[in-house]
Amino acid sequence: MIKRYAAYFLLVGLALMANNCVIAQAPAKTTLKPIIKFKPPIVKTFLGNMTGSSAMANVTEAKSLISLPLNVTDSKNESYHVSSYQFTYKRIGITEDEETGKTSPETDMVSRHFEVTPLAEVWQTNIAEFLHPGETLYFFDIIVLDKQGRRFFAPTLKITVQ
């Protein structure tokens, strides 16, 4: 009797597996558009007249620069729309050792992702109020759009305050 049930279950199992093979469908054909390679133009990032990763400015220049918009242009002086960027402000503060009472300089960084230029008003006032020599204003991950709406990265801009 066990042989009979085993044979019956084997037959039912094979029928179910065969049924799955019959129901399978061929994948639908899709039309793929060819990928058009895009070579981004060579551009420069400006904040006022500052450009590059080794720009230097004194405190009063830097205070006026932070209220200016970030600009990206190519060699033909064509301007590109800044879609988003990240900004880091490396500031210098003072810490005091509670046991000895000695003070020592210490740096920290404040950073945020922005989608509009110039910087938000609160950032401008905080930076202008506490800006010291030795601090750094760093614009990076700058994404710009060309006239066709294609996105590409622009070079970083690092301004060191003297």
Order of alpha helices (4+ residues) and beta strands (2+ residues): alpha-beta-beta-beta-alpha-beta-beta-beta-alpha-beta-beta-beta
